[in-house]
Amino acid sequence: MSEMTWQQLRDLDCGAVRTLGDSWKTHVDAMLDQTERLRSDVIDGHLSVEHYESNTATQVREQIAMTADRFEDDLSDYASTRIATTLHEAADAFEAEQDELKELVPLIEQHDFDIEGPQSEYDVNLSGGLHQAILTLDPPQWLCDMCGVKKPDGFWDWDTVKVLFNGVDLYGTAIGLAGQYQDWLRAVMSRAHDADDDAAAALKEMRENPSELPPQLGATYDDLIGDYKDAVSQEVADEARAIAEGTSGMSPEQVNQWWEGLSDAERDALVAEHPEWVGPVDGIPTESRDTANRTLLDDRIDGLDTQIAAKEAELAQTPPTDPQYSILEAEIHDLQTDRDELSDLQGEITNEDGSPKSYSETGQQYYLLGFDTEGSGQAIVSVGNPDTADNVNAYVPGTGGDLAGASGGLLDRTRTMAFDAQNAAPGEETATVLWMGYDAPDDLIEATDSKWAEEGSADLESFTQGIRATAEGDPSNLTLTGHSYGTTMVGTAAATEGVDADNLMFVASPGVGVDTASALGVNEDNVWASTNESDMIQYAPVHGNAPVNEDFGGNTFTSDATRESGSWWQFWDGPVENHSSYWDTGNEEHPVANTTSRTNQSYIVTGQEDLVR
Amino acid sequence: MKARLRTAAAAAALLAASGCSVVDDLSGDEPPESEYTQAEAYAPMEEAAADAVAGLGDFPGFEQRSWAEMPCSHDGVDDDEYTAIEVRYRFSIADSATEQVRDQYVATLREHWTDAGYEIATDDEVEGAERTDRNLVAVRHDGISLWYAVGGYVGLYIGSGCVPVSEAGEIEYIPPTGGVEPGGPGDLVEEYFPDGIPTTHEALAPLNPPEGRA
């Protein structure tokens, strides 16, 4: 784990790190010139077929070519992808956090706060001087301004003293501000440590032993060359497996570079023969992941059919009085549930003839970026291709989100978001992704725990990095839209791991894990929040300061409370129902579409903030 | 931190007052009975669309019609026994840019729906750097809502509210209005009719497909 202190981060020369990365890139280019010369001057020149024609000459040319290939592969895998890209990514990440520190530390100092505690979890506390100033009724001007009181002229200014004692909470205000700075500092350092650890992991996972070279020419050459070629193929497979299993230490950008460095035949073979190493991997282009995931989905459904048949056969041989009978029944039920949910998902994204289906209203194809039946189940489905889209909006559902919803209500919301985005910006392509990529809490009690968001944070970070890595052309305008606990998921990932997103949108948030927009690692102007006036969630900010609050520091947009209580004595009905009304097409109690919420969201997602109200 | 203490107390209050126990015990009823089932709702919704179009002069015709659904939630949890339908009509991008469609039709529909005794629930306008968007929403006595949405595209969206879900086979094909050819490329309801859209139906009055669109 990184032990970087905030002072080390502040003083780090990120330019030097970047320059080092540039040097490695330059080195790679120079070395590639050497292999090019080897091919043109030697293989196709002095040793060409025109000058030397024999079996030995053919072997020599082949061996030199393979040596050049090996050299280029190593340059690509290590010098470029591993070292140079790692240094560039680290420099970018450190510099972004350094910029935050340059803004934050002077604020902390100006307000007479102290940074204390270990680098793993800094505290921002009131300094002794500030304590004394408040206790002696001589608060600093900034604190008086925040509390809306006149700075006391002296100890005997009784009117002011009375105001200070009765009307304001100087300590509470100062501690509140210190708390916001503390959230901000912790978030900065968390992301910096994450970047430091990622860089260390990428470099650590470089193979310790040098790659094998082609066999030496001689009597044994013919015997060994086959094994060598097999070993080269196996290296690709081993690397693909390590990437998929998360042990390669490579970032999505590095994965993308690795993928682009493969031959078409290698890529096709991986998709066809090992879809499990392609489908779930951020950094591999969407088209390939979709193809692989559809194969995995078919295989998984077939596998569940086989398992169900086997269990049913076992059940048929088991007497109903046997305790094992009810166990088998429960197992069959669970398997059948998984099978039905996966089949429903397949039906939503696949045509009758097995080809990928498109969402008819916008004409955009569905892409499957991942699925899982573990826990409540997960699925990542995109309406439109995020690699080619101008805008990408990833919808992160909250409590109760599961695999069943990914082919039901959650996907319906995703489709409506896609439709609304197209209506808002007809000339642009907006891909709308249902990111049900974490194990969401099942109920309100579970939703008071931040662990679900913490456990999903690295995956959401990786998802955003993957979107950036696979983008064709200019990077898309990427928005993460969280709903309810989904906002906690987005905020926690942004603050602790960092998300590579342009906009964060928090709808009906119970808190996002930090008390200030500054801690989220994106420009505060691009942080948006909305909670309608009736939503119950405003009474339950269990995960920190509600992002709609003014002191959170982000933007807000209007959403209607479209639902009402069924009867006067069921006064809580409206607040509960309005927590889910943000994409309403209308409901029975008040059948009006949530025009403000839907259009405002679509404006933000498509970069038309001037229309937001 | 004070903020944390305050929020924790608020959370406890919420869970005690409206968290699972009280809300589940007292409001566990079914949603209010709706006038229509899903299968029954499409016909009056399509009629509502046709009625709206009938009042629009020199109508250029819609480009597409679709049927969408959204989840209905109860006690904050999506209830898969209910669905909210949205019948969506949309103009082409070229027609969506005309003053007639973006401005004049809003005034016409406002008058038409007010005269019909519908409640005007939303009537707003937002001016951006490049265009002015508008939303006009009216609600009928039977609970069906009509949203004339002026954005990049302009559309008429008819909402059912939450209605009990019907089996796929129970849903009958209702031909589109406003110039969309039944079963044609702009009639985007094939999800509901996997065996093919019945094309023997005539388009709903008042308009047949405009010239060159059929």
Interface residues (C-beta under 8 A of the other chain):
Chain A: G172 I175 G176 G179 E352 S360 E361 T399 G400 G405 G408 G409 L410 D412 R413 R415 T416 F419 Q422 N423 A424 A425 P426 G427 D443 L444 I445 T448 G511 D515 M536 Y539 A540 P541 V542 G544 N545 D560 G566 Q570 W572 D573 P575 V576 E577 H579 S580 W583 D584 T585 G586 N587 E588 E589 P591 V592 A593 T595 T596 T599 S602 Q608 D610 L611 R613
Chain B: M1 K2 A3 R4 T7 A8 A10 A11 A13 L14 L15 A17 S18 G19 C20 V22 V23 L26 S27 D29 P31 P32 S34 Q64 S66 A68 E69 M70 P71 C72 S73 H74 D75 G76 V77 D78 D80 A84 I85 E86 R88 R90 I93 S96 A121 T122 D124 V126 G128 A129 D133 N135 V137 V139 G143 I144 S145 W147 A149 G151 G152 Y153 G155 Y157 G159 S160 G161 C162 V163 L188 E190 E191 P194
